[in-house]
Amino acid sequence: MTCAHVVDVALKKVAGVESVDVSLNKGLATVKLKPGNTVAVPQLWQLIHSKGYTPKATAVSVRGDLANVQGRLQLKVSGTKDTLALAADPKNPAAYNEASKKLGQTVIVQGVMTPRKELNAAAPLQINQLK
Amino acid sequence: MRKKLLLVACAFMIVALPGRAELLQVDLSIFGMD
């Protein structure tokens, strides 16, 4: 059994996961999720860690409602009761500015989340594209 | 009467449910893979 297979099998067991594609060359696992899933990114990071690997920067595509909570832009991910803090991407600050003008709207945000030392700790999502 | 109550309850549940929102795709970079 290859190492990639171990990760592949573990990710596929997560409720709400539709498909998993693990690339050995790229060191990348692409996880597609089913509609209505309640998966959170830190949950996947912990799972990867439990299999002996270190999760790194994670490209995320997520749908939710934009909100301003105590002056900070957030994405309410109602499927998970999760609220993702949003942060500007230094390479594309325009996406963050655009998001701040769409409060209350449901959008698809693409961005990057970087795990913290405590893998279950919430990490901000750096927006680089808004749909 | 019971049917009406059921309909009202269903309508309330639909309104109370949050809009669909969730993770769509995640690309995890993994260090230490061989």
Backbone of each chain as nested JSON, in Angstrom:
{
  "chains": [
    {"id": "A", "residues": [
      {"number": 1, "name": "MET", "atoms": {"N": [0.847, -1.198, 0.0], "CA": [0.0, 0.0, 0.0], "C": [0.885, 1.253, 0.0]}},
      {"number": 2, "name": "THR", "atoms": {"N": [0.656, 2.141, -0.99], "CA": [1.483, 3.348, -1.063], "C": [1.006, 4.375, -0.047]}},
      {"number": 3, "name": "CYS", "atoms": {"N": [1.894, 5.357, 0.209], "CA": [1.548, 6.422, 1.156], "C": [0.386, 7.251, 0.625]}},
      {"number": 4, "name": "ALA", "atoms": {"N": [0.399, 7.466, -0.694], "CA": [-0.675, 8.249, -1.298], "C": [-2.008, 7.545, -1.096]}},
      {"number": 5, "name": "HIS", "atoms": {"N": [-1.98, 6.233, -1.167], "CA": [-3.21, 5.455, -1.017], "C": [-3.782, 5.613, 0.396]}},
      {"number": 6, "name": "VAL", "atoms": {"N": [-2.9, 5.657, 1.385], "CA": [-3.332, 5.803, 2.787], "C": [-4.101, 7.121, 2.954]}},
      {"number": 7, "name": "VAL", "atoms": {"N": [-3.547, 8.201, 2.384], "CA": [-4.184, 9.518, 2.472], "C": [-5.497, 9.497, 1.692]}},
      {"number": 8, "name": "ASP", "atoms": {"N": [-5.452, 8.911, 0.52], "CA": [-6.627, 8.826, -0.346], "C": [-7.796, 8.147, 0.376]}},
      {"number": 9, "name": "VAL", "atoms": {"N": [-7.511, 6.996, 0.97], "CA": [-8.547, 6.224, 1.66], "C": [-9.094, 7.002, 2.858]}},
      {"number": 10, "name": "ALA", "atoms": {"N": [-8.192, 7.632, 3.617], "CA": [-8.611, 8.374, 4.811], "C": [-9.525, 9.537, 4.437]}},
      {"number": 11, "name": "LEU", "atoms": {"N": [-9.163, 10.262, 3.381], "CA": [-9.976, 11.416, 2.967], "C": [-11.338, 10.972, 2.436]}},
      {"number": 12, "name": "LYS", "atoms": {"N": [-11.348, 9.854, 1.727], "CA": [-12.614, 9.363, 1.156], "C": [-13.598, 8.926, 2.24]}},
      {"number": 13, "name": "LYS", "atoms": {"N": [-13.078, 8.608, 3.423], "CA": [-13.946, 8.158, 4.516], "C": [-14.664, 9.316, 5.2]}},
      {"number": 14, "name": "VAL", "atoms": {"N": [-14.211, 10.548, 4.927], "CA": [-14.828, 11.709, 5.568], "C": [-16.216, 11.93, 4.972]}},
      {"number": 15, "name": "ALA", "atoms": {"N": [-17.22, 12.045, 5.835], "CA": [-18.587, 12.259, 5.358], "C": [-18.666, 13.586, 4.607]}},
      {"number": 16, "name": "GLY", "atoms": {"N": [-19.229, 13.534, 3.414], "CA": [-19.379, 14.752, 2.619], "C": [-18.361, 14.871, 1.504]}},
      {"number": 17, "name": "VAL", "atoms": {"N": [-17.368, 13.968, 1.509], "CA": [-16.351, 13.999, 0.452], "C": [-16.883, 13.263, -0.777]}},
      {"number": 18, "name": "GLU", "atoms": {"N": [-16.789, 13.924, -1.926], "CA": [-17.288, 13.323, -3.168], "C": [-16.185, 12.552, -3.88]}},
      {"number": 19, "name": "SER", "atoms": {"N": [-15.013, 13.205, -4.032], "CA": [-13.905, 12.522, -4.701], "C": [-12.576, 13.047, -4.178]}},
      {"number": 20, "name": "VAL", "atoms": {"N": [-11.563, 12.201, -4.305], "CA": [-10.221, 12.559, -3.847], "C": [-9.236, 12.207, -4.944]}},
      {"number": 21, "name": "ASP", "atoms": {"N": [-8.308, 13.115, -5.211], "CA": [-7.265, 12.833, -6.192], "C": [-5.92, 13.207, -5.56]}},
      {"number": 22, "name": "VAL", "atoms": {"N": [-5.111, 12.212, -5.302], "CA": [-3.827, 12.461, -4.658], "C": [-2.71, 12.353, -5.688]}},
      {"number": 23, "name": "SER", "atoms": {"N": [-1.891, 13.397, -5.793], "CA": [-0.775, 13.395, -6.733], "C": [0.543, 13.303, -5.969]}},
      {"number": 24, "name": "LEU", "atoms": {"N": [1.269, 12.237, -6.233], "CA": [2.566, 12.036, -5.571], "C": [3.566, 13.094, -6.0]}},
      {"number": 25, "name": "ASN", "atoms": {"N": [3.602, 13.37, -7.297], "CA": [4.592, 14.311, -7.824], "C": [4.406, 15.716, -7.269]}},
      {"number": 26, "name": "LYS", "atoms": {"N": [3.145, 16.13, -7.196], "CA": [2.861, 17.503, -6.752], "C": [2.751, 17.619, -5.233]}},
      {"number": 27, "name": "GLY", "atoms": {"N": [2.624, 16.497, -4.542], "CA": [2.396, 16.541, -3.093], "C": [1.073, 17.231, -2.815]}},
      {"number": 28, "name": "LEU", "atoms": {"N": [0.074, 16.907, -3.624], "CA": [-1.195, 17.621, -3.565], "C": [-2.37, 16.64, -3.527]}},
      {"number": 29, "name": "ALA", "atoms": {"N": [-3.295, 16.909, -2.632], "CA": [-4.529, 16.118, -2.576], "C": [-5.69, 17.043, -2.9]}},
      {"number": 30, "name": "THR", "atoms": {"N": [-6.399, 16.746, -3.977], "CA": [-7.558, 17.554, -4.356], "C": [-8.817, 16.844, -3.887]}},
      {"number": 31, "name": "VAL", "atoms": {"N": [-9.582, 17.538, -3.058], "CA": [-10.783, 16.951, -2.473], "C": [-12.003, 17.721, -2.971]}},
      {"number": 32, "name": "LYS", "atoms": {"N": [-12.914, 17.035, -3.634], "CA": [-14.169, 17.655, -4.047], "C": [-15.249, 17.216, -3.082]}},
      {"number": 33, "name": "LEU", "atoms": {"N": [-16.106, 18.181, -2.722], "CA": [-17.087, 17.896, -1.672], "C": [-18.513, 17.922, -2.187]}},
      {"number": 34, "name": "LYS", "atoms": {"N": [-19.361, 17.13, -1.533], "CA": [-20.765, 17.021, -1.949], "C": [-21.539, 18.252, -1.488]}},
      {"number": 35, "name": "PRO", "atoms": {"N": [-22.616, 18.57, -2.2], "CA": [-23.478, 19.668, -1.747], "C": [-24.024, 19.363, -0.354]}},
      {"number": 36, "name": "GLY", "atoms": {"N": [-24.068, 20.369, 0.491], "CA": [-24.617, 20.201, 1.834], "C": [-23.652, 19.585, 2.824]}},
      {"number": 37, "name": "ASN", "atoms": {"N": [-22.375, 19.448, 2.433], "CA": [-21.408, 18.831, 3.35], "C": [-21.144, 19.735, 4.545]}},
      {"number": 38, "name": "THR", "atoms": {"N": [-20.615, 19.124, 5.618], "CA": [-20.296, 19.91, 6.818], "C": [-18.803, 19.812, 7.132]}},
      {"number": 39, "name": "VAL", "atoms": {"N": [-18.007, 19.635, 6.089], "CA": [-16.553, 19.476, 6.266], "C": [-15.904, 20.843, 6.507]}},
      {"number": 40, "name": "ALA", "atoms": {"N": [-14.955, 20.882, 7.433], "CA": [-14.176, 22.101, 7.68], "C": [-12.708, 21.801, 7.359]}},
      {"number": 41, "name": "VAL", "atoms": {"N": [-11.997, 22.805, 6.873], "CA": [-10.606, 22.594, 6.452], "C": [-9.718, 22.083, 7.604]}},
      {"number": 42, "name": "PRO", "atoms": {"N": [-9.804, 22.664, 8.814], "CA": [-8.953, 22.151, 9.908], "C": [-9.159, 20.661, 10.171]}},
      {"number": 43, "name": "GLN", "atoms": {"N": [-10.367, 20.185, 9.914], "CA": [-10.675, 18.75, 10.085], "C": [-9.818, 17.923, 9.113]}},
      {"number": 44, "name": "LEU", "atoms": {"N": [-9.669, 18.415, 7.887], "CA": [-8.855, 17.697, 6.89], "C": [-7.378, 17.786, 7.251]}},
      {"number": 45, "name": "TRP", "atoms": {"N": [-6.952, 18.944, 7.756], "CA": [-5.555, 19.098, 8.175], "C": [-5.202, 18.095, 9.277]}},
      {"number": 46, "name": "GLN", "atoms": {"N": [-6.119, 17.948, 10.231], "CA": [-5.862, 17.021, 11.344], "C": [-5.788, 15.579, 10.85]}},
      {"number": 47, "name": "LEU", "atoms": {"N": [-6.637, 15.286, 9.894], "CA": [-6.65, 13.933, 9.335], "C": [-5.33, 13.632, 8.62]}},
      {"number": 48, "name": "ILE", "atoms": {"N": [-4.868, 14.593, 7.81], "CA": [-3.594, 14.428, 7.088], "C": [-2.459, 14.227, 8.098]}},
      {"number": 49, "name": "HIS", "atoms": {"N": [-2.492, 15.044, 9.149], "CA": [-1.453, 14.97, 10.193], "C": [-1.472, 13.604, 10.889]}},
      {"number": 50, "name": "SER", "atoms": {"N": [-2.67, 13.094, 11.114], "CA": [-2.792, 11.794, 11.8], "C": [-2.215, 10.656, 10.956]}},
      {"number": 51, "name": "LYS", "atoms": {"N": [-2.072, 10.903, 9.652], "CA": [-1.489, 9.882, 8.767], "C": [0.013, 10.094, 8.573]}},
      {"number": 52, "name": "GLY", "atoms": {"N": [0.572, 11.032, 9.322], "CA": [2.029, 11.22, 9.306], "C": [2.531, 12.272, 8.339]}},
      {"number": 53, "name": "TYR", "atoms": {"N": [1.639, 13.088, 7.806], "CA": [2.049, 14.125, 6.861], "C": [1.767, 15.513, 7.422]}},
      {"number": 54, "name": "THR", "atoms": {"N": [2.451, 16.499, 6.844], "CA": [2.276, 17.861, 7.309], "C": [1.478, 18.659, 6.272]}},
      {"number": 55, "name": "PRO", "atoms": {"N": [0.278, 19.104, 6.638], "CA": [-0.489, 19.915, 5.693], "C": [0.1, 21.32, 5.567]}},
      {"number": 56, "name": "LYS", "atoms": {"N": [0.093, 21.814, 4.358], "CA": [0.641, 23.157, 4.09], "C": [-0.477, 24.039, 3.545]}},
      {"number": 57, "name": "ALA", "atoms": {"N": [-0.068, 25.102, 2.844], "CA": [-1.053, 26.039, 2.292], "C": [-2.109, 25.283, 1.494]}},
      {"number": 58, "name": "THR", "atoms": {"N": [-3.356, 25.655, 1.699], "CA": [-4.466, 24.926, 1.113], "C": [-5.346, 25.868, 0.286]}},
      {"number": 59, "name": "ALA", "atoms": {"N": [-5.479, 25.56, -0.988], "CA": [-6.357, 26.353, -1.852], "C": [-7.794, 25.892, -1.627]}},
      {"number": 60, "name": "VAL", "atoms": {"N": [-8.65, 26.853, -1.322], "CA": [-10.011, 26.521, -0.922], "C": [-11.02, 27.249, -1.813]}},
      {"number": 61, "name": "SER", "atoms": {"N": [-12.068, 26.543, -2.178], "CA": [-13.195, 27.153, -2.871], "C": [-14.406, 26.931, -1.977]}},
      {"number": 62, "name": "VAL", "atoms": {"N": [-15.034, 28.016, -1.534], "CA": [-16.116, 27.882, -0.553], "C": [-17.251, 28.858, -0.863]}},
      {"number": 63, "name": "ARG", "atoms": {"N": [-18.474, 28.389, -0.607], "CA": [-19.638, 29.241, -0.838], "C": [-20.212, 29.659, 0.514]}},
      {"number": 64, "name": "GLY", "atoms": {"N": [-20.578, 30.898, 0.632], "CA": [-21.154, 31.372, 1.89], "C": [-21.667, 32.786, 1.773]}},
      {"number": 65, "name": "ASP", "atoms": {"N": [-22.155, 33.295, 2.908], "CA": [-22.704, 34.651, 2.948], "C": [-21.681, 35.608, 3.543]}},
      {"number": 66, "name": "LEU", "atoms": {"N": [-21.459, 36.701, 2.853], "CA": [-20.5, 37.695, 3.346], "C": [-21.137, 38.503, 4.47]}},
      {"number": 67, "name": "ALA", "atoms": {"N": [-20.363, 38.722, 5.537], "CA": [-20.878, 39.486, 6.675], "C": [-19.762, 40.31, 7.286]}},
      {"number": 68, "name": "ASN", "atoms": {"N": [-20.174, 41.389, 7.94], "CA": [-19.214, 42.207, 8.665], "C": [-19.459, 41.981, 10.153]}},
      {"number": 69, "name": "VAL", "atoms": {"N": [-18.527, 41.315, 10.811], "CA": [-18.684, 41.021, 12.235], "C": [-17.629, 41.814, 13.001]}},
      {"number": 70, "name": "GLN", "atoms": {"N": [-18.105, 42.756, 13.795], "CA": [-17.223, 43.62, 14.593], "C": [-16.127, 44.254, 13.728]}},
      {"number": 71, "name": "GLY", "atoms": {"N": [-16.547, 44.724, 12.582], "CA": [-15.624, 45.439, 11.704], "C": [-14.724, 44.545, 10.861]}},
      {"number": 72, "name": "ARG", "atoms": {"N": [-14.923, 43.243, 10.975], "CA": [-14.083, 42.319, 10.195], "C": [-14.938, 41.545, 9.19]}},
      {"number": 73, "name": "LEU", "atoms": {"N": [-14.389, 41.404, 8.005], "CA": [-15.102, 40.7, 6.945], "C": [-15.045, 39.193, 7.193]}},
      {"number": 74, "name": "GLN", "atoms": {"N": [-16.215, 38.561, 7.155], "CA": [-16.267, 37.122, 7.391], "C": [-17.205, 36.457, 6.395]}},
      {"number": 75, "name": "LEU", "atoms": {"N": [-17.008, 35.156, 6.254], "CA": [-17.872, 34.366, 5.378], "C": [-18.609, 33.362, 6.253]}},
      {"number": 76, "name": "LYS", "atoms": {"N": [-19.918, 33.481, 6.273], "CA": [-20.704, 32.544, 7.077], "C": [-20.958, 31.293, 6.253]}},
      {"number": 77, "name": "VAL", "atoms": {"N": [-20.384, 30.202, 6.708], "CA": [-20.536, 28.934, 5.999], "C": [-21.632, 28.174, 6.733]}},
      {"number": 78, "name": "SER", "atoms": {"N": [-22.867, 28.376, 6.309], "CA": [-23.994, 27.883, 7.103], "C": [-24.058, 26.368, 7.185]}},
      {"number": 79, "name": "GLY", "atoms": {"N": [-23.568, 25.681, 6.196], "CA": [-23.579, 24.226, 6.233], "C": [-22.8, 23.675, 7.404]}},
      {"number": 80, "name": "THR", "atoms": {"N": [-21.796, 24.395, 7.889], "CA": [-20.927, 23.897, 8.948], "C": [-21.04, 24.681, 10.253]}},
      {"number": 81, "name": "LYS", "atoms": {"N": [-21.908, 25.651, 10.33], "CA": [-22.003, 26.575, 11.474], "C": [-20.683, 27.305, 11.635]}},
      {"number": 82, "name": "ASP", "atoms": {"N": [-19.903, 27.303, 10.593], "CA": [-18.553, 27.852, 10.618], "C": [-18.553, 29.293, 10.134]}},
      {"number": 83, "name": "THR", "atoms": {"N": [-17.683, 30.086, 10.686], "CA": [-17.494, 31.424, 10.165], "C": [-16.028, 31.558, 9.818]}},
      {"number": 84, "name": "LEU", "atoms": {"N": [-15.753, 31.842, 8.56], "CA": [-14.365, 31.983, 8.135], "C": [-13.979, 33.447, 8.134]}},
      {"number": 85, "name": "ALA", "atoms": {"N": [-12.899, 33.764, 8.826], "CA": [-12.383, 35.129, 8.766], "C": [-11.724, 35.311, 7.401]}},
      {"number": 86, "name": "LEU", "atoms": {"N": [-12.003, 36.431, 6.763], "CA": [-11.416, 36.684, 5.451], "C": [-10.288, 37.698, 5.58]}},
      {"number": 87, "name": "ALA", "atoms": {"N": [-9.27, 37.502, 4.784], "CA": [-8.13, 38.419, 4.791], "C": [-7.773, 38.744, 3.35]}},
      {"number": 88, "name": "ALA", "atoms": {"N": [-7.14, 39.893, 3.165], "CA": [-6.748, 40.311, 1.817], "C": [-5.519, 39.537, 1.374]}},
      {"number": 89, "name": "ASP", "atoms": {"N": [-5.48, 39.212, 0.105], "CA": [-4.294, 38.599, -0.484], "C": [-3.408, 39.733, -0.996]}},
      {"number": 90, "name": "PRO", "atoms": {"N": [-2.179, 39.851, -0.493], "CA": [-1.314, 40.953, -0.93], "C": [-1.159, 41.028, -2.455]}},
      {"number": 91, "name": "LYS", "atoms": {"N": [-1.296, 39.855, -3.11], "CA": [-1.133, 39.842, -4.573], "C": [-2.394, 40.337, -5.291]}},
      {"number": 92, "name": "ASN", "atoms": {"N": [-3.525, 40.273, -4.607], "CA": [-4.773, 40.704, -5.233], "C": [-5.721, 41.318, -4.189]}},
      {"number": 93, "name": "PRO", "atoms": {"N": [-5.359, 42.504, -3.671], "CA": [-6.207, 43.12, -2.63], "C": [-7.577, 43.532, -3.153]}},
      {"number": 94, "name": "ALA", "atoms": {"N": [-7.701, 43.647, -4.461], "CA": [-8.983, 44.074, -5.056], "C": [-10.102, 43.087, -4.735]}},
      {"number": 95, "name": "ALA", "atoms": {"N": [-9.77, 41.814, -4.65], "CA": [-10.792, 40.798, -4.38], "C": [-11.412, 41.017, -2.994]}},
      {"number": 96, "name": "TYR", "atoms": {"N": [-10.577, 41.395, -2.022], "CA": [-11.071, 41.653, -0.663], "C": [-11.963, 42.891, -0.66]}},
      {"number": 97, "name": "ASN", "atoms": {"N": [-11.513, 43.91, -1.371], "CA": [-12.295, 45.148, -1.438], "C": [-13.648, 44.908, -2.096]}},
      {"number": 98, "name": "GLU", "atoms": {"N": [-13.637, 44.085, -3.128], "CA": [-14.878, 43.749, -3.829], "C": [-15.827, 43.013, -2.875]}},
      {"number": 99, "name": "ALA", "atoms": {"N": [-15.255, 42.101, -2.079], "CA": [-16.073, 41.325, -1.133], "C": [-16.706, 42.233, -0.084]}},
      {"number": 100, "name": "SER", "atoms": {"N": [-15.971, 43.229, 0.358], "CA": [-16.5, 44.111, 1.411], "C": [-17.674, 44.956, 0.911]}},
      {"number": 101, "name": "LYS", "atoms": {"N": [-17.845, 45.005, -0.404], "CA": [-18.983, 45.744, -0.973], "C": [-20.189, 44.836, -1.197]}},
      {"number": 102, "name": "LYS", "atoms": {"N": [-20.032, 43.553, -0.919], "CA": [-21.118, 42.607, -1.191], "C": [-21.649, 41.968, 0.085]}},
      {"number": 103, "name": "LEU", "atoms": {"N": [-21.68, 42.729, 1.165], "CA": [-22.159, 42.19, 2.446], "C": [-23.593, 41.683, 2.307]}},
      {"number": 104, "name": "GLY", "atoms": {"N": [-23.845, 40.529, 2.909], "CA": [-25.189, 39.952, 2.876], "C": [-25.439, 39.089, 1.66]}},
      {"number": 105, "name": "GLN", "atoms": {"N": [-24.533, 39.133, 0.704], "CA": [-24.731, 38.34, -0.515], "C": [-24.063, 36.967, -0.397]}},
      {"number": 106, "name": "THR", "atoms": {"N": [-24.63, 35.992, -1.103], "CA": [-24.024, 34.663, -1.147], "C": [-23.041, 34.638, -2.315]}},
      {"number": 107, "name": "VAL", "atoms": {"N": [-21.812, 34.288, -2.021], "CA": [-20.757, 34.307, -3.047], "C": [-19.923, 33.025, -2.962]}},
      {"number": 108, "name": "ILE", "atoms": {"N": [-19.138, 32.812, -4.003], "CA": [-18.138, 31.742, -3.958], "C": [-16.781, 32.42, -3.849]}},
      {"number": 109, "name": "VAL", "atoms": {"N": [-16.066, 32.083, -2.807], "CA": [-14.756, 32.683, -2.569], "C": [-13.678, 31.636, -2.838]}},
      {"number": 110, "name": "GLN", "atoms": {"N": [-12.671, 32.037, -3.597], "CA": [-11.501, 31.178, -3.773], "C": [-10.331, 31.853, -3.086]}},
      {"number": 111, "name": "GLY", "atoms": {"N": [-9.572, 31.084, -2.358], "CA": [-8.453, 31.67, -1.648], "C": [-7.559, 30.608, -1.051]}},
      {"number": 112, "name": "VAL", "atoms": {"N": [-6.693, 31.054, -0.158], "CA": [-5.71, 30.145, 0.441], "C": [-5.795, 30.211, 1.961]}},
      {"number": 113, "name": "MET", "atoms": {"N": [-5.791, 29.04, 2.586], "CA": [-5.739, 28.956, 4.047], "C": [-4.435, 28.26, 4.434]}},
      {"number": 114, "name": "THR", "atoms": {"N": [-3.737, 28.828, 5.392], "CA": [-2.478, 28.234, 5.84], "C": [-2.648, 27.722, 7.264]}},
      {"number": 115, "name": "PRO", "atoms": {"N": [-2.364, 26.44, 7.49], "CA": [-2.567, 25.9, 8.839], "C": [-1.665, 26.56, 9.877]}},
      {"number": 116, "name": "ARG", "atoms": {"N": [-2.213, 26.694, 11.09], "CA": [-1.416, 27.22, 12.206], "C": [-0.771, 26.04, 12.929]}},
      {"number": 117, "name": "LYS", "atoms": {"N": [-0.004, 26.384, 13.967], "CA": [0.658, 25.312, 14.727], "C": [-0.374, 24.342, 15.29]}},
      {"number": 118, "name": "GLU", "atoms": {"N": [-1.413, 24.935, 15.865], "CA": [-2.533, 24.112, 16.333], "C": [-3.427, 23.879, 15.124]}},
      {"number": 119, "name": "LEU", "atoms": {"N": [-3.419, 22.671, 14.61], "CA": [-4.112, 22.422, 13.343], "C": [-5.612, 22.654, 13.404]}},
      {"number": 120, "name": "ASN", "atoms": {"N": [-6.184, 22.521, 14.614], "CA": [-7.632, 22.727, 14.701], "C": [-7.998, 24.186, 14.913]}},
      {"number": 121, "name": "ALA", "atoms": {"N": [-6.988, 25.051, 14.991], "CA": [-7.26, 26.482, 15.174], "C": [-7.758, 27.088, 13.862]}},
      {"number": 122, "name": "ALA", "atoms": {"N": [-8.668, 28.049, 14.001], "CA": [-9.213, 28.698, 12.807], "C": [-8.121, 29.501, 12.109]}},
      {"number": 123, "name": "ALA", "atoms": {"N": [-8.079, 29.378, 10.803], "CA": [-7.106, 30.137, 10.016], "C": [-7.877, 31.028, 9.049]}},
      {"number": 124, "name": "PRO", "atoms": {"N": [-7.39, 32.248, 8.82], "CA": [-8.112, 33.123, 7.888], "C": [-7.968, 32.646, 6.444]}},
      {"number": 125, "name": "LEU", "atoms": {"N": [-8.968, 32.975, 5.655], "CA": [-8.944, 32.651, 4.233], "C": [-8.536, 33.905, 3.461]}},
      {"number": 126, "name": "GLN", "atoms": {"N": [-7.384, 33.818, 2.81], "CA": [-6.91, 34.946, 1.995], "C": [-7.63, 34.885, 0.65]}},
      {"number": 127, "name": "ILE", "atoms": {"N": [-8.438, 35.891, 0.385], "CA": [-9.238, 35.869, -0.852], "C": [-8.372, 36.231, -2.04]}},
      {"number": 128, "name": "ASN", "atoms": {"N": [-8.419, 35.404, -3.077], "CA": [-7.79, 35.846, -4.321], "C": [-8.758, 35.866, -5.495]}},
      {"number": 129, "name": "GLN", "atoms": {"N": [-9.973, 35.368, -5.271], "CA": [-10.977, 35.487, -6.326], "C": [-12.379, 35.398, -5.731]}},
      {"number": 130, "name": "LEU", "atoms": {"N": [-13.279, 36.178, -6.303], "CA": [-14.658, 36.221, -5.829], "C": [-15.583, 35.973, -7.011]}},
      {"number": 131, "name": "LYS", "atoms": {"N": [-16.573, 35.096, -6.792], "CA": [-17.523, 34.814, -7.888], "C": [-18.935, 35.107, -7.441]}}
    ]},
    {"id": "B", "residues": [
      {"number": 1, "name": "MET", "atoms": {"N": [-57.299, 20.368, 9.61], "CA": [-56.596, 21.204, 10.594], "C": [-55.154, 20.724, 10.777]}},
      {"number": 2, "name": "ARG", "atoms": {"N": [-55.042, 19.394, 10.927], "CA": [-53.716, 18.794, 11.122], "C": [-52.824, 19.042, 9.903]}},
      {"number": 3, "name": "LYS", "atoms": {"N": [-53.45, 18.954, 8.705], "CA": [-52.725, 19.188, 7.458], "C": [-52.197, 20.614, 7.404]}},
      {"number": 4, "name": "LYS", "atoms": {"N": [-53.064, 21.528, 7.835], "CA": [-52.699, 22.953, 7.826], "C": [-51.496, 23.196, 8.736]}},
      {"number": 5, "name": "LEU", "atoms": {"N": [-51.593, 22.599, 9.919], "CA": [-50.503, 22.755, 10.889], "C": [-49.193, 22.218, 10.324]}},
      {"number": 6, "name": "LEU", "atoms": {"N": [-49.314, 21.073, 9.638], "CA": [-48.137, 20.446, 9.04], "C": [-47.517, 21.359, 7.98]}},
      {"number": 7, "name": "LEU", "atoms": {"N": [-48.394, 21.954, 7.168], "CA": [-47.928, 22.862, 6.124], "C": [-47.225, 24.077, 6.728]}},
      {"number": 8, "name": "VAL", "atoms": {"N": [-47.822, 24.621, 7.787], "CA": [-47.224, 25.784, 8.457], "C": [-45.864, 25.404, 9.029]}},
      {"number": 9, "name": "ALA", "atoms": {"N": [-45.793, 24.21, 9.639], "CA": [-44.534, 23.74, 10.23], "C": [-43.463, 23.576, 9.154]}},
      {"number": 10, "name": "CYS", "atoms": {"N": [-43.86, 23.013, 8.006], "CA": [-42.914, 22.823, 6.901], "C": [-42.413, 24.162, 6.388]}},
      {"number": 11, "name": "ALA", "atoms": {"N": [-43.349, 25.105, 6.211], "CA": [-42.975, 26.438, 5.713], "C": [-42.007, 27.102, 6.675]}},
      {"number": 12, "name": "PHE", "atoms": {"N": [-42.265, 26.948, 7.978], "CA": [-41.392, 27.541, 8.988], "C": [-39.995, 26.942, 8.908]}},
      {"number": 13, "name": "MET", "atoms": {"N": [-39.941, 25.613, 8.727], "CA": [-38.642, 24.935, 8.657], "C": [-37.842, 25.414, 7.45]}},
      {"number": 14, "name": "ILE", "atoms": {"N": [-38.528, 25.6, 6.322], "CA": [-37.842, 26.043, 5.103], "C": [-37.269, 27.437, 5.307]}},
      {"number": 15, "name": "VAL", "atoms": {"N": [-38.065, 28.317, 5.945], "CA": [-37.601, 29.692, 6.185], "C": [-36.454, 29.692, 7.18]}},
      {"number": 16, "name": "ALA", "atoms": {"N": [-36.56, 28.824, 8.2], "CA": [-35.559, 28.824, 9.266], "C": [-34.225, 28.225, 8.821]}},
      {"number": 17, "name": "LEU", "atoms": {"N": [-34.269, 27.342, 7.814], "CA": [-33.02, 26.704, 7.376], "C": [-32.093, 27.718, 6.722]}},
      {"number": 18, "name": "PRO", "atoms": {"N": [-30.82, 27.676, 7.042], "CA": [-29.887, 28.601, 6.405], "C": [-29.71, 28.273, 4.934]}},
      {"number": 19, "name": "GLY", "atoms": {"N": [-29.276, 29.222, 4.149], "CA": [-29.031, 28.998, 2.724], "C": [-27.91, 27.998, 2.539]}},
      {"number": 20, "name": "ARG", "atoms": {"N": [-27.928, 27.339, 1.406], "CA": [-26.876, 26.36, 1.125], "C": [-25.526, 27.06, 1.042]}},
      {"number": 21, "name": "ALA", "atoms": {"N": [-24.604, 26.607, 1.798], "CA": [-23.253, 27.16, 1.743], "C": [-22.306, 26.122, 2.294]}},
      {"number": 22, "name": "GLU", "atoms": {"N": [-21.231, 25.904, 1.589], "CA": [-20.315, 24.868, 2.034], "C": [-19.028, 24.901, 1.242]}},
      {"number": 23, "name": "LEU", "atoms": {"N": [-18.092, 24.095, 1.695], "CA": [-16.849, 23.944, 0.953], "C": [-17.156, 23.238, -0.355]}},
      {"number": 24, "name": "LEU", "atoms": {"N": [-16.549, 23.717, -1.427], "CA": [-16.777, 23.096, -2.722], "C": [-15.59, 22.227, -3.12]}},
      {"number": 25, "name": "GLN", "atoms": {"N": [-14.407, 22.792, -2.955], "CA": [-13.193, 22.048, -3.31], "C": [-12.02, 22.519, -2.45]}},
      {"number": 26, "name": "VAL", "atoms": {"N": [-11.143, 21.578, -2.115], "CA": [-9.985, 21.885, -1.3], "C": [-8.762, 21.237, -1.951]}},
      {"number": 27, "name": "ASP", "atoms": {"N": [-7.717, 22.02, -2.19], "CA": [-6.453, 21.482, -2.722], "C": [-5.426, 21.531, -1.59]}},
      {"number": 28, "name": "LEU", "atoms": {"N": [-5.163, 20.384, -1.0], "CA": [-4.262, 20.319, 0.154], "C": [-2.841, 20.044, -0.29]}},
      {"number": 29, "name": "SER", "atoms": {"N": [-1.926, 20.956, 0.051], "CA": [-0.507, 20.674, -0.153], "C": [-0.038, 19.84, 1.018]}},
      {"number": 30, "name": "ILE", "atoms": {"N": [0.637, 18.749, 0.713], "CA": [1.045, 17.835, 1.783], "C": [2.55, 17.618, 1.733]}},
      {"number": 31, "name": "PHE", "atoms": {"N": [3.197, 17.917, 2.838], "CA": [4.634, 17.756, 2.928], "C": [4.944, 16.368, 3.468]}},
      {"number": 32, "name": "GLY", "atoms": {"N": [5.967, 15.768, 2.886], "CA": [6.42, 14.486, 3.42], "C": [5.886, 13.304, 2.66]}},
      {"number": 33, "name": "MET", "atoms": {"N": [5.251, 13.573, 1.494], "CA": [4.714, 12.47, 0.705], "C": [5.801, 11.843, -0.135]}},
      {"number": 34, "name": "ASP", "atoms": {"N": [5.789, 10.525, -0.226], "CA": [6.794, 9.902, -1.081], "C": [6.157, 8.922, -2.049]}}
    ]}
  ]
}
